Amino acid sequence: MSLAVVVFSGGQDSTTCLAWARSRFDEVHALTFDYGQRHRAELAAARRIAKRAGVRHVVVNLHGFGQVSASALTRRNVKVRADGGLGGLPSTFTPGRNLVFLTVAASYAVSHGAADLVTGVCQTDYSGYPDCRRSTIDAVEQAIKLGNGLDAFRIHTPLMDLTKAETVRLAVELGALPLLAESHTCYQGARPACGTCPACVLRRRGFFEAGVPDPIAYRLADAASN
Amino acid sequence: MSLAVVVFSGGQDSTTCLAWARSRFDEVHALTFDYGQRHRAELAAARRIAKRAGVRHVVVNLHGFGQVSASALTRRNVKVRADGGLGGLPSTFTPGRNLVFLTVAASYAVSHGAADLVTGVCQTDYSGYPDCRRSTIDAVEQAIKLGNGLDAFRIHTPLMDLTKAETVRLAVELGALPLLAESHTCYQGARPACGTCPACVLRRRGFFEAGVPDPIAYRLADAASN
């Protein structure tokens, strides 16, 4: 009986990872972090998707994390923009966010006897988010093994080297489009999605390049035609 | 202007680290994690000590972490004992607790422009707590650097190779005994301290071997005579 824990935001990538994990493990638990993020619509999406997927869903209150870190995703007075954040990183970069999510998820996994963690991070995002690189994930995996005295613990990153279009095709192969219809991506937290923020633009381009219609609705007429 | 962030529980070791950091950095912030731990007396001690030391004190709500992890420190129905926890580890071992504390503290540090983190972990505790080893700390440090795109970030572990007696002597050198008079160690959360739990016994032995009277009160007459 193998159990995998998925770091699950309710967005496109983690929803694809949830489907991926379901296809490979006997049991899957989805962990969603509530850290006071501005896009609350993600939490609602996560609940809908987990219910439809029939997996155990745990929402972990990490409001204290939102309180210590500074980024446009947790502070309403910081504007979302492609640059201008800390150290020239995007203002949507929350310092070390993935490190915190992965170490908390690992504690959950170890407590439940699971040695497999799945996260949707992807090197395509690397320019903006250094904690999405496989080298960072390897270091976290090593820290988790050493810190828990475990010989075997694996952080799976099935989307690491995929383009957004390839991720869309993987979702189609996994039969995950009905789940993606409930997913949330927009950084503005809008539903229908704004279609113009960096996250929406990336998602739209991926579906467009994969030649697959995006099952979610967009606010803009031109975006909705994708 | 150098700023260091101390992972600060309000116990003997982190109080000594607070004094150590104050002697080496221009400014010190103390971060205390409230994860629903059974020994709530630690939080009160942390507040008293930070106030007396005159450093900025931030209590970070990590109740969500207590919720995902299983240990005698966060669950009232788990008995504190020296063995019998997960994988033969002590029942007081919270899987990956230090990994979570260090990654959250690193987010705070990076958000505040600090490149120095101080933690009181110590290899003396290694038999029970694999996340107290320097090799684990090195892996976490590497993950923090890679995950934040930083060349320089240091996790200081001034107590790593010290015996409890040497830690007591260091505290004396740093003039930290008045702070230690407010510190809390007892796993039972008792004040006066129980004097008989593993944490109390370790603390009492350290002061005894250092030839320094412990400035806190113990419940047991024979312990109080130390």
Interface residues (C-beta under 8 A of the other chain):
Chain A: L31 F33 D34 V58 V60 N61 L62 H63 G64 F65 Q67 V68 S69 A70 L86 G87 L89 T94 P95 G96 R97 N98 L99 V100 T103 V104 A106 S107 Y108 V110 S111 P130 D131 R133 S135 T136 A139 V140 Q142 A143 I144 L146 G147 N148 G149
Chain B: L31 F33 D34 V58 V60 N61 L62 H63 G64 F65 Q67 V68 S69 A70 L86 G87 L89 T94 P95 G96 R97 N98 L99 V100 T103 V104 A106 S107 Y108 V110 S111 P130 D131 R133 S135 T136 A139 V140 Q142 A143 I144 L146 G147 N148 G149
